Amino acid sequence: MRTWSITIPAPCEWINANKREHWRTTADKVAEWRTAGCAAATQAKLPTIKRAHIDAVLHFRNSARRDAHNWYPTLKALVDGLVDHGLLADDSTRYLTGPDIRVGDVLPKAPYGPVGEVVLTITEVAP
C-alpha cells in the first residue's frame, strides 16, 4: 500500500456545518477549499489510484473546544479538489473511505497568515 501526506494551508475561513451563512458566502469558501485541494495534489504529484482511505487532521490557531465532524464541509471541498486533480474517479464509497477527521495540535498564532491547516494522509486501498 502506498501512502501520501499533504499539508494544505487554509485558503480562507473554515466551513462549519453548524454555521448558517448565505449560500453565496458558503459557495465561495467551497470553491477556495476545492481549488486548494486540487493545487496541493498537483504540487505533490499525486498519481491516479483506484481506491483510497483518507485521514484528516485539522490544525487550528486556537484551542477552542471543537466537534471534529462539524468541519466535514471543509473536508468535502478538499476531497472534491482531489477528484478534480484526478486522484480518484469519484468520491463515492466505491472509491473512497473516509475522510476520518481529527482535531490536531494548535498552531502558533499568525495575525496575517492562514487560519490553520489540514494534513491529509491518503492511503491506497486494494480495489
C-alpha positions as CSV (number, residue, x, y, z in Angstrom):
1,M,0.0,0.0,0.0
2,R,1.2,3.4,-0.9
3,T,0.6,6.4,1.4
4,W,1.0,10.2,0.8
5,S,0.7,13.1,3.2
6,I,-0.1,16.6,2.1
7,T,-0.5,19.8,4.1
8,I,-3.0,22.3,3.0
9,P,-2.9,25.8,4.5
10,A,-6.4,27.2,4.9
11,P,-7.1,29.4,1.9
12,C,-10.0,31.1,3.7
13,E,-12.2,30.6,6.8
14,W,-13.2,27.0,7.7
15,I,-16.6,25.7,6.5
16,N,-18.6,24.6,9.5
17,A,-21.8,22.6,9.3
18,N,-23.3,24.5,12.3
19,K,-22.7,27.9,10.9
20,R,-25.7,29.3,9.0
21,E,-24.4,31.6,6.2
22,H,-25.8,32.9,3.0
23,W,-25.4,30.2,0.2
24,R,-23.2,32.5,-1.8
25,T,-20.7,33.0,1.1
26,T,-20.5,29.3,1.6
27,A,-20.1,28.6,-2.2
28,D,-17.2,31.0,-2.3
29,K,-15.5,29.2,0.6
30,V,-16.2,25.8,-1.0
31,A,-14.6,27.0,-4.3
32,E,-11.4,28.2,-2.4
33,W,-11.0,25.0,-0.4
34,R,-11.7,22.8,-3.5
35,T,-9.1,24.8,-5.5
36,A,-6.6,24.4,-2.6
37,G,-7.1,20.7,-2.5
38,C,-6.5,20.3,-6.3
39,A,-3.5,22.6,-6.1
40,A,-1.9,20.7,-3.2
41,A,-2.5,17.3,-5.0
42,T,-1.0,18.7,-8.2
43,Q,2.0,20.1,-6.3
44,A,2.5,16.8,-4.5
45,K,2.2,15.0,-7.9
46,L,-0.3,12.5,-6.6
47,P,-1.0,9.7,-9.0
48,T,-4.4,8.3,-10.1
49,I,-5.4,5.4,-7.9
50,K,-8.5,3.1,-7.8
51,R,-9.4,3.3,-4.1
52,A,-8.2,5.3,-1.1
53,H,-8.8,5.9,2.6
54,I,-8.2,9.5,3.8
55,D,-7.4,10.6,7.3
56,A,-7.6,14.3,8.0
57,V,-6.1,16.2,10.9
58,L,-7.3,19.8,11.3
59,H,-4.9,22.3,13.0
60,F,-6.5,25.5,14.2
61,R,-4.8,28.6,15.6
62,N,-6.5,28.5,19.0
63,S,-7.5,25.9,21.5
64,A,-11.3,26.4,21.4
65,R,-13.5,23.3,22.0
66,R,-14.4,21.8,18.7
67,D,-16.5,18.9,17.4
68,A,-14.4,17.5,14.6
69,H,-17.3,16.4,12.4
70,N,-18.7,19.9,12.3
71,W,-15.8,20.6,9.9
72,Y,-16.9,17.9,7.4
73,P,-17.9,20.5,4.8
74,T,-14.3,21.7,4.6
75,L,-13.1,18.2,4.0
76,K,-15.8,17.5,1.4
77,A,-14.5,20.5,-0.6
78,L,-10.9,19.3,-0.2
79,V,-11.8,15.8,-1.4
80,D,-13.6,17.2,-4.4
81,G,-10.4,19.0,-5.2
82,L,-8.5,15.7,-5.1
83,V,-11.1,14.3,-7.5
84,D,-10.6,17.3,-9.7
85,H,-6.9,16.6,-9.7
86,G,-7.6,13.0,-10.8
87,L,-6.5,11.1,-7.7
88,L,-9.8,9.2,-7.7
89,A,-12.5,8.8,-10.3
90,D,-15.1,9.9,-7.8
91,D,-15.6,10.4,-4.1
92,S,-18.3,7.8,-3.7
93,T,-17.9,4.9,-1.4
94,R,-16.9,2.8,-4.4
95,Y,-13.6,4.7,-4.5
96,L,-13.2,6.3,-1.0
97,T,-13.5,5.5,2.6
98,G,-13.3,8.5,5.0
99,P,-12.3,11.1,5.5
100,D,-11.8,10.3,9.1
101,I,-11.5,13.7,10.8
102,R,-9.4,14.6,13.9
103,V,-8.5,17.9,15.5
104,G,-4.8,18.1,15.9
105,D,-2.3,20.3,17.8
106,V,-2.9,24.0,17.9
107,L,-0.7,26.1,15.6
108,P,1.0,29.2,16.7
109,K,-1.0,32.4,16.2
110,A,-0.4,34.2,12.9
111,P,-2.2,37.5,12.6
112,Y,-1.8,37.7,8.8
113,G,-1.4,34.0,7.9
114,P,-3.9,31.3,7.2
115,V,-6.5,30.4,9.9
116,G,-4.9,26.9,10.2
117,E,-4.1,23.9,8.0
118,V,-5.3,20.5,7.2
119,V,-3.0,17.4,6.9
120,L,-4.4,14.7,4.7
121,T,-3.0,11.2,4.8
122,I,-4.1,9.3,1.7
123,T,-3.6,5.6,1.8
124,E,-4.2,3.5,-1.3
125,V,-6.6,0.6,-0.7
126,A,-6.8,-2.6,-2.7
127,P,-9.8,-2.5,-5.1
